[in-house]
């Protein structure tokens, strides 16, 4: 009696789901032999990029663990972003490259459940970077512009919360296709790669997901860095105004301002490093996202498959460039990388070195009162020799 009543709703659900999937059935078209040969060349180059990114981010993680850079919110956020870059470059992207080459003909990419999970992981981890960069900009805003709140908003607990949000927001946003509410994760054209199929079925949801994971973080990041830059410019003018009144150096006021200016300059140096990280991410991702809007529906038309494949490679350059940015723009990471590659013991803590330098400076009297040289801030004060916070 109840069997019919129970099977009725179940059959209705199955039929509705079949209709949804049927609306996005891909045409039975394949790539030409020439296009497959181009894919083999593409895969060789892309594997070098991906595993180069994995090596660089593994090196960064080793430096973070070795120096125990997880005491502040900023260090937590950089460690979380690096862990994400290593995960996608070592596990996710290689699997995706193999999927593009083999299509959906071989296990496990011909398994529906594996394809759905793979598409979800690829899309989620791809948008962890902009949200982390947004959280880092907020962290720098409190550290530089709102120092009274910096103790609560830039400590380890705040960093853990911000890093958690950086993972949670894209995970929730792109969970919708995984459960079949809007589109689904399946084999997408032209390579039968596991991706979000039928995402255009709901323009409202597509727009909302783009706003939450990309456009809103970009706006917040731009506002934060604009306010930080304005604040530092104001501090620079105040500092140079006090520099002209050399009498204040006698009671230690000027020396304190110099120390505060150097501290702000170090924080701004780290902020610039992460701003460059976000700019690189945007440059790498914008071409691929733009391609899907201008290419139309027929991705098999030459040379669109080849162009799309190389745009995938460009998008993979983000995790590859991040360790290079860290090494070039931050002396702490540079020294840590050199120490690891040379297999040398970990250097003494920066705090002990700074204490020795401060003691020596106090003995020789190296301050503005004994030197007529203008100690520029923050434009000429870098983070060299200081642990980033």
C-alpha positions as CSV (number, residue, x, y, z in Angstrom):
1,X,0.0,0.0,0.0
2,X,2.7,2.4,1.1
3,X,5.1,1.1,-1.6
4,X,3.3,3.0,-4.4
5,X,2.9,6.1,-2.3
6,X,6.6,6.1,-1.5
7,X,7.8,5.3,-5.0
8,X,5.7,8.0,-6.5
9,X,7.7,10.9,-5.0
10,X,11.0,9.1,-5.6
11,X,10.2,8.6,-9.3
12,X,9.2,12.3,-9.5
13,X,12.5,13.4,-8.1
14,X,14.4,11.0,-10.4
15,X,12.5,12.3,-13.4
16,X,13.1,15.9,-12.5
17,X,16.8,15.3,-12.0
18,X,17.0,13.4,-15.3
19,X,15.3,16.4,-17.0
20,X,17.8,18.8,-15.5
21,X,20.8,16.6,-16.6
22,X,19.2,16.1,-20.0
23,X,19.0,19.8,-20.7
24,X,22.8,20.0,-20.5
25,X,23.8,16.8,-22.4
26,X,26.9,17.6,-24.3
27,X,27.1,17.0,-28.1
28,X,28.9,13.9,-29.1
29,X,31.9,15.6,-30.7
30,X,35.6,15.0,-30.3
31,X,38.8,16.8,-30.9
32,X,40.8,16.3,-34.1
33,X,44.1,14.5,-34.2
34,X,46.0,17.7,-34.6
35,X,44.3,19.2,-31.6
36,X,45.2,16.2,-29.5
37,X,48.8,16.5,-30.6
38,X,48.7,20.1,-29.4
39,X,47.3,19.0,-26.1
40,X,50.3,16.6,-25.6
41,X,52.7,19.5,-26.1
42,X,50.5,21.7,-23.8
43,X,50.5,19.0,-21.1
44,X,54.3,18.8,-21.0
45,X,54.7,22.5,-20.5
46,X,51.9,22.7,-18.0
47,X,53.2,19.9,-15.9
48,X,56.5,21.8,-15.5
49,X,54.6,24.9,-14.4
50,X,52.4,23.0,-12.0
51,X,55.1,21.0,-10.3
52,X,57.3,24.1,-10.2
53,X,54.5,25.7,-8.3
54,X,54.3,22.7,-6.0
55,X,58.0,22.9,-5.3
56,X,57.9,26.6,-4.6
57,X,55.0,26.4,-2.2
58,X,56.5,23.4,-0.5
59,X,59.6,25.5,0.0
60,X,57.5,28.3,1.5
61,X,55.7,25.9,3.8
62,X,59.0,24.5,5.0
63,X,60.2,28.0,5.7
64,X,57.0,28.8,7.6
65,X,57.3,25.7,9.8
66,X,61.0,26.0,10.3
67,X,60.7,29.7,11.5
68,X,57.4,29.1,13.3
69,X,55.7,31.9,11.4
70,X,52.2,31.3,12.8
71,X,52.2,33.6,15.8
72,X,50.3,36.5,14.2
73,X,47.2,36.8,12.1
74,X,49.2,37.9,9.0
75,X,51.5,34.8,9.3
76,X,48.4,32.5,9.7
77,X,46.8,33.9,6.5
78,X,50.0,33.6,4.5
79,X,50.5,30.0,5.7
80,X,46.9,29.1,4.8
81,X,47.2,30.6,1.3
82,X,50.4,28.8,0.8
83,X,48.9,25.5,1.9
84,X,46.1,26.0,-0.6
85,X,48.5,26.7,-3.4
86,X,50.5,23.6,-2.6
87,X,47.4,21.4,-2.5
88,X,46.0,22.6,-5.8
89,X,49.4,22.5,-7.6
90,X,50.5,19.1,-6.3
91,X,47.1,17.2,-6.3
92,X,44.3,19.1,-8.0
93,X,45.9,20.6,-11.2
94,X,47.8,17.4,-12.2
95,X,44.6,15.4,-11.9
96,X,42.8,18.0,-14.0
97,X,45.5,18.0,-16.7
98,X,45.3,14.2,-17.0
99,X,41.5,14.6,-17.2
100,X,41.8,17.0,-20.1
101,X,44.2,14.7,-22.0
102,X,42.2,11.5,-21.5
103,X,38.7,13.0,-21.5
104,X,36.0,10.9,-19.8
105,X,37.1,7.6,-21.3
106,X,39.2,6.2,-18.5
107,X,38.8,5.6,-14.8
108,X,38.4,7.5,-12.5
109,X,37.3,10.4,-14.7
110,X,34.5,8.4,-16.2
111,X,33.0,7.9,-12.8
112,X,30.2,10.4,-12.1
113,X,30.9,10.7,-8.4
114,X,34.6,11.3,-8.9
115,X,33.9,13.9,-11.6
116,X,31.5,15.8,-9.4
117,X,33.9,15.9,-6.4
118,X,36.8,16.9,-8.7
119,X,34.9,19.7,-10.3
120,X,33.8,21.0,-6.9
121,X,37.4,20.9,-5.5
122,X,38.8,22.7,-8.5
123,X,36.3,25.5,-8.4
124,X,36.4,25.9,-4.7
125,X,40.2,26.1,-4.3
126,X,40.5,28.4,-7.3
127,X,38.7,31.2,-5.4
128,X,40.4,30.8,-2.1
129,X,43.2,33.2,-3.2
130,X,41.1,36.4,-3.7
131,X,39.3,35.9,-0.4
132,X,42.6,35.4,1.4
133,X,44.1,38.5,-0.2
134,X,41.0,40.4,0.9
135,X,41.4,39.2,4.5
136,X,45.1,40.1,4.4
137,X,44.1,43.7,3.3
138,X,41.7,44.0,6.2
139,X,44.5,42.7,8.5
140,X,46.9,45.4,7.2
141,X,44.1,48.0,7.5
142,X,43.8,47.4,11.3
143,X,47.6,47.1,11.8
144,X,48.4,50.4,10.0
145,X,45.3,52.6,10.1
146,X,43.5,51.4,13.2
147,X,46.3,50.5,15.7
148,X,44.0,50.7,18.7
149,X,42.1,47.7,17.3
150,X,45.2,45.9,15.9
151,X,45.7,43.8,19.1
152,X,42.3,42.1,18.6
153,X,42.1,42.1,14.8
154,X,45.6,41.0,13.9
155,X,46.4,38.3,16.5
156,X,46.5,34.6,15.9
157,X,42.8,34.0,16.8
158,X,41.7,36.6,14.3
159,X,44.0,35.2,11.7
160,X,42.5,31.7,12.2
161,X,38.9,33.1,11.8
162,X,39.8,35.0,8.6
163,X,41.6,32.0,7.1
164,X,38.6,29.9,8.0
165,X,36.3,32.3,6.2
166,X,38.7,32.3,3.2
167,X,38.0,28.5,2.8
168,X,34.4,28.5,4.0
169,X,32.9,31.1,1.6
170,X,33.9,29.4,-1.7
171,X,33.2,26.0,-0.2
172,X,29.6,27.0,0.5
173,X,29.0,29.0,-2.7
174,X,30.1,26.2,-5.0
175,X,28.3,23.5,-3.0
176,X,25.1,24.5,-4.8
177,X,26.0,22.7,-8.1
178,X,27.3,19.7,-6.1
179,X,23.8,19.1,-4.7
180,X,22.2,19.8,-8.1
181,X,20.3,23.0,-7.2
182,X,21.8,25.0,-10.0
183,X,23.5,23.1,-12.7
184,X,25.8,20.2,-11.8
185,X,29.4,19.0,-12.0
186,X,30.0,16.8,-15.0
187,X,32.0,16.4,-18.1
188,X,32.2,19.8,-19.9
189,X,33.3,20.5,-23.4
190,X,35.6,20.6,-25.3
191,X,37.8,18.3,-23.3
192,X,35.2,16.4,-21.3
193,X,36.9,17.8,-18.2
194,X,35.1,17.7,-14.9
195,X,33.6,21.2,-14.4
196,X,30.4,23.1,-13.5
197,X,28.0,22.3,-16.3
198,X,24.9,24.4,-17.0
199,X,25.9,27.2,-14.6
200,X,24.1,29.7,-16.8
201,X,20.7,28.1,-15.9
202,X,20.4,30.7,-13.1
203,X,21.9,34.1,-14.0
204,X,21.1,35.4,-10.5
205,X,23.1,32.6,-8.8
206,X,25.9,33.0,-11.3
207,X,26.1,36.7,-10.6
208,X,25.9,36.2,-6.8
209,X,28.7,33.6,-6.8
210,X,31.0,35.9,-8.8
211,X,30.3,38.8,-6.5
212,X,30.9,36.8,-3.3
213,X,34.1,35.1,-4.4
214,X,35.8,37.6,-6.7
215,X,34.2,41.1,-7.2
216,X,33.4,41.9,-3.5
217,X,36.9,40.8,-2.3
218,X,38.4,43.0,-5.0
219,X,36.4,46.1,-4.0
220,X,37.2,45.6,-0.3
221,X,40.9,45.1,-1.1
222,X,41.0,48.2,-3.2
223,X,39.4,50.3,-0.5
224,X,41.7,49.0,2.2
225,X,44.8,49.6,0.3
226,X,43.6,53.1,-0.7
227,X,43.0,54.0,2.9
228,X,46.4,52.5,4.0
229,X,48.2,54.5,1.3
230,X,46.5,57.8,2.4
231,X,47.3,57.1,6.0
232,X,51.0,56.5,5.3
233,X,51.2,59.6,3.2
234,X,49.8,61.6,6.2
235,X,52.3,60.0,8.5
236,X,55.1,60.8,6.2
237,X,54.2,64.5,6.2
238,X,53.9,64.6,10.0
239,X,57.3,62.8,10.4
240,X,59.1,65.2,8.1
241,X,57.5,68.2,9.9
242,X,58.9,66.9,13.2
243,X,62.3,66.3,11.5
244,X,62.6,70.0,10.9
245,X,62.3,70.6,14.6
246,X,65.4,68.9,15.7
247,X,65.0,70.0,19.3
248,X,62.4,67.2,19.9
249,X,65.2,64.6,19.4
250,X,66.7,65.6,22.7
251,X,63.8,64.2,24.8
252,X,63.4,61.1,22.7
253,X,60.1,62.0,21.0
254,X,61.7,62.0,17.5
255,X,63.4,58.7,18.1
256,X,60.1,57.1,19.1
257,X,58.5,58.5,15.9
258,X,61.3,56.9,13.9
259,X,60.7,53.5,15.5
260,X,57.0,53.8,14.8
261,X,57.6,54.9,11.2
262,X,59.9,51.9,10.6
263,X,57.3,49.5,12.2
264,X,54.6,50.9,9.9
265,X,57.0,50.6,6.9
266,X,57.5,46.9,7.6
267,X,53.8,46.3,7.8
268,X,53.3,48.3,4.5
269,X,56.0,46.2,2.9
270,X,54.2,43.0,3.6
271,X,50.9,44.6,2.5
272,X,52.5,45.5,-0.8
273,X,53.8,41.9,-1.2
274,X,50.3,40.5,-0.8
275,X,48.8,43.2,-3.1
276,X,51.2,42.1,-5.8
277,X,50.0,38.5,-5.1
278,X,46.4,39.5,-5.8
279,X,47.3,41.5,-8.9
280,X,49.1,38.4,-10.3
281,X,46.1,36.2,-9.5
282,X,43.8,38.7,-11.3
283,X,46.1,38.8,-14.4
284,X,46.2,35.0,-14.5
285,X,42.5,34.4,-14.1
286,X,40.8,37.2,-16.0
287,X,41.8,35.9,-19.5
288,X,40.2,32.5,-18.8
289,X,37.0,33.9,-17.3
290,X,36.7,36.3,-20.2
291,X,37.2,33.5,-22.7
292,X,34.0,31.7,-21.6
293,X,32.0,34.9,-22.2
294,X,33.3,35.7,-25.7
295,X,33.9,32.2,-27.2
296,X,30.3,31.3,-27.5
297,X,28.9,27.8,-27.2
298,X,30.9,26.0,-29.9
299,X,34.2,25.3,-28.1
300,X,35.3,22.8,-30.8
301,X,35.8,25.5,-33.4
302,X,39.6,25.9,-34.1
303,X,41.6,27.3,-32.5
304,X,39.4,27.6,-29.4
305,X,40.4,24.3,-27.8
306,X,44.1,25.1,-28.0
307,X,43.5,28.7,-26.8
308,X,41.5,27.4,-23.8
309,X,44.1,24.9,-22.9
310,X,46.9,27.6,-22.8
311,X,44.6,29.9,-20.8
312,X,44.4,27.1,-18.2
313,X,48.2,27.2,-18.1
314,X,48.1,30.9,-17.5
315,X,45.6,30.5,-14.7
316,X,48.0,27.9,-13.1
317,X,50.8,30.6,-13.0
318,X,49.3,32.2,-9.9
319,X,50.6,29.5,-7.4
320,X,53.8,29.4,-9.4
321,X,54.5,33.1,-9.0
322,X,53.6,33.5,-5.3
323,X,56.8,32.0,-3.8
324,X,58.9,34.1,-6.3
325,X,57.0,37.2,-5.1
326,X,57.7,36.3,-1.4
327,X,61.4,35.8,-2.1
328,X,61.8,39.0,-4.0
329,X,59.7,41.4,-1.9
330,X,60.5,40.0,1.6
331,X,64.0,39.4,3.0
332,X,62.8,37.0,5.6
333,X,61.5,34.6,3.0
334,X,64.5,35.1,0.8
335,X,66.9,34.3,3.7
336,X,64.8,31.3,4.7
337,X,64.7,29.9,1.1
338,X,68.5,30.3,0.8
339,X,69.0,28.6,4.1
340,X,66.8,25.6,3.2
341,X,68.3,25.1,-0.3
342,X,71.8,25.3,1.2
343,X,70.8,22.9,4.0
344,X,72.2,25.3,6.6
345,X,71.0,25.5,10.2
346,X,68.2,27.9,11.0
347,X,69.4,31.4,11.6
348,X,69.0,33.0,15.1
349,X,65.7,34.7,15.8
350,X,65.3,38.1,14.4
351,X,64.4,39.4,17.8
352,X,67.8,38.6,19.3
353,X,69.6,40.2,16.3
354,X,67.4,43.3,16.6
355,X,68.2,43.6,20.3
356,X,71.9,43.4,19.6
357,X,71.6,46.0,16.9
358,X,69.6,48.3,19.2
359,X,72.1,48.0,22.0
360,X,75.0,48.8,19.6
361,X,73.1,51.7,18.2
362,X,72.4,53.1,21.6
363,X,76.2,52.9,22.4
364,X,77.3,54.7,19.3
365,X,74.4,57.1,19.3
366,X,73.2,56.5,15.8
367,X,70.1,58.7,15.7
368,X,69.0,62.0,14.2
369,X,70.7,64.0,17.0
370,X,74.2,62.9,15.9
371,X,73.6,62.6,12.2
372,X,72.3,65.2,9.8
373,X,71.1,62.5,7.4
374,X,67.4,62.4,6.9
375,X,66.1,58.9,7.9
376,X,63.5,58.5,5.2
377,X,60.2,56.8,6.0
378,X,58.2,54.8,4.9
379,X,59.2,54.9,1.2
380,X,62.8,54.0,1.9
381,X,62.4,51.8,5.0
382,X,62.1,48.2,4.0
383,X,61.4,44.9,5.9
384,X,65.0,43.7,5.5
385,X,66.2,42.2,8.7
386,X,62.8,42.3,10.4
387,X,60.4,39.5,10.9
388,X,57.1,40.2,9.1
389,X,54.0,40.6,11.2
